[in-house]
Amino acid sequence: MMPRRSTMAVMSAIGLVVLALGGCGAMLFSSVMMTSIAGSSSAMRQQNMTQGYGLSSLVPAEYVQWVTRAGSLCPAVTPPMIAAQIQAESNWDPTAVSPVGATGIAQFMPSNWGMIRDENGNGTASPTDPADEIVAQGRLMCEYASYLSTAYQGEELQRLTLAAYNIGPYKVLARGCMKASLPDCPATMPRDPSVRAYVAKIMSTMGQYASTPASLAVGVAGGPWQQPVTSWTPSGVFRQAGRMWRWCGFHTGYDYVVPTGTVVKAVHQGTVVHAGYGGSGAGTGGAYGNQVIIDHGMIDGQPVRTYYAHLSSIGVSAGQKVTTGQALGLSGATGNVSGPHLHLEMSVGTSGNPVCGSFVDPHAYIVQHANDARVDTSVLVTSNATTGAKAVASARTQLGVTYSYGGGGLNGPSSNLDGTVGFDCSSLVRFAWYQATGGQVTIPRTTGEQVGALAPISKDDLQPGDLLYFQTGGPGNIWSHVGMYLGDGQMIHAPRPGTVVTIVDVTSGYYARIPTTYRRVST
């Protein structure tokens, strides 16, 4: 059942404190800010909606596209989670009304009806319209997750988010958090037995609503290397020392902490040589759980393979050809793990089982190869696409690339003074427009210069490829952050140090509340 207070009331009660964020090519101020939790790209979301990706046949056919959309807005909330939640809330009954006045398939209280939008284009935003309420359910879940995501991750974040939806975030966050900034804000599971039963029921039934992505449309043939997940929290890094890694004496891969059920994609084209439990066939041991191994052939004169471990489900088979960005399975916690995540390994120089000396840092390798000559936006958009759409496609090729203040060039990620390879916010949009126009358009480097040089437009005129500039605080209220509009209320951006290029909803949350101006690049 939905909490009884409105979203705005909850935010006011929490006393959210957002200090100055800035510095994407302008000036960098110290900041404390709630973490933005990125959703899947609009292209992937559309692909999900049309093909029912990630959901089993237990989801009624008429709701598949809305459950998929609601579960694709942020990493903490997945389509199977939304489906299990609906079952617990209303048992899929769009006419359900609770004794306390909660209405509809997702059981929204009247105080939260303001979150509901017209999702199916019938001209009415209504709590009795399943499409409208299901997507609003995902939006509200993601907002609650954002209150918690600086301190919690994985299944713990999912459980706390579900509890917040059931009883309200003000009953999950500690009392002292009403006046504290979110990064220092602890949260606890309420002792209320009904809340705990609600969370346990959903967590235990999520699996039956998930399907293996056996036939998701393929990615890009060739194409640049890309990260295996859209958004994540870094954990174990390559060559990290520790007794838990007994084989080589160090961590042989890179850990992407994501909730169970997150789509895992091929980082590059190749042939699947193993798809199953880690201890069989060409696998590298039972500790890896369910894993997929891809042979990428000869790269720069050496054989290269990637290993995707701890999956909850696998959607490809040995011998299958895969393309860059093709779904391989869903993340999980199988094998020897301490929590849900994707463990990615990469070996160079061996075409068989890897040896300790053949491992390389997969995250760094992908970043370094993201700007190969294979960065070709023509394979990502149709030939009659607008230049703005091409700019969007160019920006999407950098999803998952590390934030680097002062880094990023016209042809891809580059290092800054401290050696971090990546983009900051203004260099990302500059790269995207340069690539989209074949080098014909070069916009200024910093946010302030860009605001002064580009043509102003109104919010109502926004089109994909347009740029959004924000005043995130600091001396003089400068325009200190920029993102590129994708459509559907979303933008792609490089947020701040310690994050990666990601996608965020700008119609609610932090970016909807701060001063914004809009610009268009002329071609």
N, C-alpha and C positions, 0 to 999 in steps of 0.2 A: 504494500500500500504506500502511496506517495506521502511524504511529509506534509504537514498541514500549512507550513509557511511558504510564502512565495520565494522565488529565486532572489529577487532584489532584497527581500527582508533578510534572507539567509546571509547574503553578501554583506549587508549592513551590520548584522549581528556579529559576524566573524571579525569585522573591523579590518578588512584586508588592507595591508600597507604595501604599496608599491613605490619604491624609491626610484631614483633616477637610473634609467637604462639608456645607454647611448653608445656612441662611438663607432658606428658602421661607416668608417671613412670620414667621420667628422671629429668629435672629441670623445674620449672614453671616460666615463664617470663610474665610480663604484656603485654597485646596485644590489638590491635585494628584490627579487621578483619571482612570482609563481612561475613554475615551469610550464611552458606551452607544450601540450601533448598533441603531436601531429597525427593526422589521419592519413589514410591512403590517398593517393593521387586521384583526381577526378576521373582520369581515364580508367584506372583500376576499379574505382567505385562503379562506373558505368558498366564496365565489363562484368563486375560482380552482379549488378542488378539484372542484366539481360540473361545471364547464364546460371543464376542461383548458386554462385560459387560459395563453398564452405558450409552449406546447409544441407541437412539430410531431408528425406521426403516427409519427415514428421512435421515440418513447417508447412501449413496450408499454402497451396500454390498462390493464392491471391495476395499473400503477405510476404512472399519471398523477397521481392525487390525492396520493400520498405524495411524489413528486418536487416537485409544486407546493407542498405544505406545507413541505417541507424548504428550498425555495428562497424562502420568504416570511417567514423569521424575522428577517432583517436585510438592509440595503441592499447589503452587499458580496457577498452570495451569492444568485444568482438561480436559478430553475428550470432554464434551459438549462445553467447551470454545473454544477448537481447531476447532470443527465442525462449531460453529457459526462464528468464525473468517474466516474460509475458505469460507463460504457462502458470507460474506461481501467482501472478497478479490476478489473472482473469480466466485462465484456462482457455484463452483464445476467443473469449466472448466479447464482441465490441459493444454489446448493450449492457454489460455488467455495471451494477451500481452497488457500492458497499454501504453498510449501515452508517458510516460516518460521512458519506457523500462523495467518495472517490468514484470517478466515472470513466467508462470506456475500457478498451482493450489493455491499456497500460495503467489504468486507475489513477488518473490525474485528479488532484484536488482542485476545486475552483480557483484557489489562490495561485495556482501554477498554470492556469489556462493561457496566460500571457506568453508562455513559451511556445505555444502551438502556432504553426504557420500552414499556409495552403501548400501542401507538398505535391498533390496530384493535379493541381491546376483546375479544380472544379469551381473556383471562385469563392470558396468558403474555407476558413480555418476553424475546425470544429473538434472538440474532444470526443465526439461520437464518430468521427471519421478515422478509421484505423490507420490510414496512411499518414495523416497529420499527426496523430498522437504517438505512433511508433517512432517516427523520426524525432519528434520532440523528446521522447524518452531517451534516445541515444544522445541528443544534445545536452540534456540535463545530466545524464550520467557522466558525460565527459567533463562537464563543468565541475561536478563534485569531485571527480578524479583529479582535476587540476589543483584543487585545494590541498590534496594529499601527496601529489606525485613528486615533490621535492625530497620527501623523506621515505617514501614507500614505493615498492615496485612489485612486479610479478603478481602472483596469486594473492599476496597480502594486500596489495593495492586494490585488486578486484573485490576482495571480501569487504574491505572498509568502504569502498564505493557503493557496493550493494547495501550495506548497512545505512549509509548516508541517504540513499534513495528511499529506504524503508522508513527511517525514523527522523531523518534530517541531519545535515552535517554538523549542526550545533550540538548534537548528542554524541557525535563521534570524536570531534576535536576536543582537546582538553580545555577546561574552563579558562586557564590562563591565556589561551590562544585568542580570546576575544580582543586582546590588546597587543598581541605579538605578531611579528611577521611570520609568514608561513614556513620559511625554511627551518625555523626553530620550533615548530609547532608539533608536539606529539599527538598521536591519535590512539584511541583504544576501541576495541569492539564492545558495544554496549552489553551489559549483563542481562538485559531483557531477554528471557527465553524465546519469545516469539521472534525477535530480531535475529537471534542466532539460528533459530530453526529455518527462517526465511533464507538466510545466507547459505546455510548448509544445503538446503534443498536445491538451490540454483547451482551452486558449485558442483553438486553431485550429478545433476542432470544435464549440464552443458554438453558433455561428451556425446549424448545421444542425438543432439541437434547438429553435430558437426559431420561433414562428409569429406572424404579424401578428394583433393583437387585433381582428379585423374585426367580431365580433359579441358582444363582451362586454356583459353586461346594462348598461343605461343607469344614469346616476346619478340625482340628485334634480332633478325639474322645478322650475325657479326656484331656491330654496334660497339660502343664503349663498354668497358667493364663497369659494373655497378654493384653497390652494396646489396647483400642478400635480403635485407629487411628495410622498410622505409624509415623507421624511427626506432631508437633503442636507447638503453642506458648502458654505457661501457662498464665492463666488470674486469674479468681476468684478461690481461694483455699479453701479447707475445713475449716469450722468454722470461715471464715473471717467475721468480724462484719460489719453491715451496715443497714441503714433504709430500703433499698430495699428488704431485706429478712425479711418480717414481720411475717411469720408463726412461725419460731423457733427463730428468732432474730439473726441468723447467716446463712452463706452460707452452705447449707446442702450437697453440692457435690463438684466436681472439674470441672473446665471449660477448655476444649481443644479448643483453637481458631484455626479454620481451615476454608478454603474457602467453600462456599456453593457447594455441590456436592461431597464432600470428602466421601470415603467409610467408614462406621462405622461398626465395627465387634464385635461379641460377645466376651466378655473377658473370658468366660468359658462356658462349655456346660450346657444346661438346657432346660427348657420348656418355650415357650413364653406364658405369661398369659394375655398380653395386647398388641395390635398393632393398634394404631389409635390416634385420637385426645385426648389430655390429660384429658379432662373433662368427658370422658365416661368410662363405665365398671370399670375396676380395676385401672383406671388412677388416678393421684394425682393432678388434677386441670388443668384448661385451660391455666394457665401461662406456662405450660410445652410444649404447642403446640403439634405437632405430636411426639409421643414417643412409644418406645418399652420397655416392662418390662419382664425380664427373671427371672424365679424361678430356682435357682441352686440346690435346694434340701438341704439336711443336710450337712454342712461342719463343721467339728470339733464339732459335736453335736448340731449345731444351724442352723436354716433355713437362707438362704442367698438369697437376690434378688438384681438385678441391674436394673437401670432405665436410658434410653437413650433418652434425650429430645431435642426438637427444630429441629427435622429432617425435611428435605424438601420432602422426600419420604420414604416410608416404603416397604420393600420387603419380609416380613414374616407375618404370621397370627397367631392369638391366638390358642393355642393347639399344635403348631408346635414344634418338637424337633430340637434344634440347637446344633452345635458343636463349640468348641473353634476356634475362627478365622473366623467363618461363617459371611458373609455379612448380615446385618440387614436392611440397608437402606443407605440414603445419608444425610449428615449433612446439616443444613440450619439455618433459623432464624425465625421459627414459634413460636407463643406464646409470652411471655413477655421477650423480648431480646433487647439489645442495638446494636447487630451486630451478624454476623454468628458465631456459635460455637456449639460444642457438650457439653451439660451439663450432666455429669454422676453422678448418685447417687448410693449408696450401703447401704442396710439395713441388719442388722444382728439381729436375735432373734425374728423376726415376719414374719409370712407367709401371712399376709394380708397387708392392707394399712399401710405404715410406720408411726411411731411416732418420735418426735424429738430425743428421747433418743436412737433410734435404728440405727441412721445414723453413718457410719464410713467413714474415708477418703478413697475413692475408689482408688485413685492413689497409696497411700502408701500400701494399702492392696494388690493390684496387684503386686507391686514390691516385697513385702515380700513373696508372694506366687508364684512368678515366678520361684523359685528354689525348689518347692516341689519335692518330689520323682517322680512326674509325668513328670519331664523333661526327655524325652525319645526321643533321636534323631532318633531312628529306625522308629518312626511313621512319621517322616518328610521326609525321603529319602528311596529309594528302597533298597532292600537287597544287590544288586550288585553295589551300588553307591561307588565311590572312597572315601577314607578317607578324602580327601580335600572337597568333597561335604558334607560329614557328619560334618566337621568343620564349613562349611558355614551354614548348617542347625542349628547347635548349636548356632552360633552367632545370627542367625535370631530370635531365641527364646527370645532374649534380646532387640529387637527393642522397643524403647520407654522408656527404663530404664534410669534413671537420671545419668548424668556424676558425678563422685565422685573421685576427685584427691586422689590417695592412696587407694581407695576402690576397692572392687571386689576380689573374691577368686576363687579357683579352682572349687567350687561347686555352684557359683552364686554370685549375688550382695552382698556387705557387706558395713558396714559403715566405714568412714574415721575418722580422729581426730575431725572434726567438726560435726560429726553425720550424714552426708549425706550418704544415702544408694545408691550404684550403682557401676559403673565401671569407670576406666579411660581407655585410649586407649590400653595400653599394657596388663592390666589385662583382658580386654575383649577377645583379641585374645588368651591369655594364657588359659582362661576358655574354649574357643571354642575347642581348640586342646586337652585339657585334657578330655573333655566330649566326643569328637569324637572318641577317642582311648580307651575309658573305663578306663581312668586313667593310661594308659601305657606310655603316652608321656606328660612330663611336661617341657615346655620351660621356659627360664629365666623370671624374673619378669619385668625388665625395658627395655625400647627401646634400650638403648645402649648395654646392655648385650645380648639382642636378636640378634641384628645386628652382634655382634662378634661371636655368637655361631651357627647361622644357615647358611645353604649353600646358597651362592650367585647364582642368576640366572639372565638371561637377561629379559628385558621387553617383548621380542618376545616369551619367553617361559612361560609367566604367565598362570597359571591354577587356577580354583576356589580353594580357601583355601590358596593360596600363600599370602605372606605378603608384603606390601608396606611401606617403611620407608621414612620419609620426614625430610628435614632440614627446620624448620620453623623460624629460626633466633636464636639469642642469642650467648653467648660467645662460641667460638670454633667451630661454625657451627655443633653442635652435631645433631645426628639423634633423634629428639625429638617427633616425632609423628608416629603412625602406624595404618594401616587399613588392613582389609582382602579383598582380591580380590574375587569378586562374578562372574566375567565374564561379557561380554557385556560392558566393560569399566566402571564398577561400583565397589565401595568398601563399606563395612560396617565398621563403626568406632564410637568411643565415642569422639566427637570433642573437647570439652573444657567445663569449668564451665558454668553453666547456660543452657546447652543443654542436649539432650538425645541421646542415641544410634540411629544412623540413617544411611541412605544410600546416597551416593553422586556419581556423575559422575566425574571420574578422567581424562577424555579425554579433558576437557576444563575447564576454570576458574582457580581458585587459585591453586589447587593441580596439574594442568598440567604445571604450570609455575615455580615451585620451585624444588630444587634438590631432586631426588628420587633414592632409591636403592631397590632392590628386593631380597627376601629371601624365601626359601622353607623349610618346616619342614620335616625331614626325619622320616619315621615310620618303 
